[in-house]
Amino acid sequence: MPSLKAIRRRIVSVRSTAKITRAMKLVATAKLRRAQERLVQLRPYARRVNDMIVELAAGTDMDAHALLAVRPAKRTLMLVLTSDRGLAGAFNANVNKAAWNWVKANQANREHIELRVVGKKGRDFFKARQTQVGHVYTDVLNNVTLERATGIGRELVAAYVDGHFDEVFIAYNQFKSAMTQIVQVERVLPLPPTGLDDGKGAPVDAAPTTVDTIFEPTKDAVLDSILPMSIDVHVYRCLLESVASEMGARMTAMDAATKNAGELLARITLAYNRARQSIITTELMEITSGAEALKG
Amino acid sequence: MKCEIVTPVGIKYSGDVQGVIAPGASGDLGILPGHQALLSGLRTGVCTVQLGPHNDLSLVVDGGYVHVVGGETVTITTELCEKAEDIVLDAVRKDLELATAELSSTREDVQSELWKVRKRAVDLAETRARVGATK
């Protein structure tokens, strides 16, 4: 049996761990609420942008615009969204594994697949697998802004337009609830004619406009500006989904950790009391037997 | 007709209106009920929502799009939309000075990206100052 002192040290350590996990849970809960709010606010915007794309795409020859034309898929770019910090359950592992499996499954029929990673956890995952990563963005998920998303979106579009890649995918955690996050691997370029998923199921097909729609200044000019913009909005949404998922996963994980710490604490406290009791019993026995011996 | 102004941080306006004057990319667009289907880019400027006779709501919009469907719905999607009461005039005036100074110190060509970005910042600050002064 371990000594009393050792058990006491253990109790203190478990107790302080529980304190940390409880605090982390509270922080994650607050951040989750904020992230969810931003996601809800963004949704109508994402939907309207999508509506416009669907309407535009319906009346356009798909090969007419670089971002819509489907080219034979030889070189692929994959953007993986992970977080910088761990202790978030399976949040990072799931998305990394999904991206990794996708790469393994599709490597054979493509010339080259380049990975770009958001977050240190993704970087470390692929480093451990000796896989080269084209670019790592860090410090993104802890402060998601539209500007940052636009920056990443522009880089994706630029790499696609100048012919470095024939298609662009994003792997991210879609937020369903604090308990469930669903990993998605989605093609964002060339843009699907049904528009990009707005996180609320497939978009309903907006009534394709008649030929009479006026475009100002011209249809091509509108396409040229709105298509890259929709990518930015999509990247922004994926980032927000990831933040919400990260916080949800961390909240759930830390809640479980706090509970486990509580159970563990109860167990070692019991062991501690038993040990204490047995020491007292032994001591008493020694005293009484000593007293008996003196009498004799 | 119905009008909706949507930004990444939520729906800024939604309701029935008599008409909308939007700062189109190639000139102001007056949109009244029954307008033909339209999809146009916007520039930085003031968007006027006509709530009723002599009752206009002026909003600052920074780029984006205006989308008219079926002559009855106007949707404006923009990254930034501000009401007069949300504008802090002193801060905006400072912004305007700063932006103007930056633009005038730009040595690059009028066609260059940098110049355009700075010009847009000046336009935005000017528009905000103008709308902010009406409250």
Interface residues (C-beta under 8 A of the other chain):
Chain A: R38 Q41 L42 P44 Y45 R48 V49 D51 M52 E55 L56 L146 A207 T209 T210 D212 T213 I214 F215 E216 P217 A221 V222 S225 I226 V233 Y236
Chain B: E4 V6 T7 P8 V9 G10 I11 G24 A25 S26 L29 Q36 A37 L38 L39 S40 G41 Y65 H67 V69 T75 T77 E79
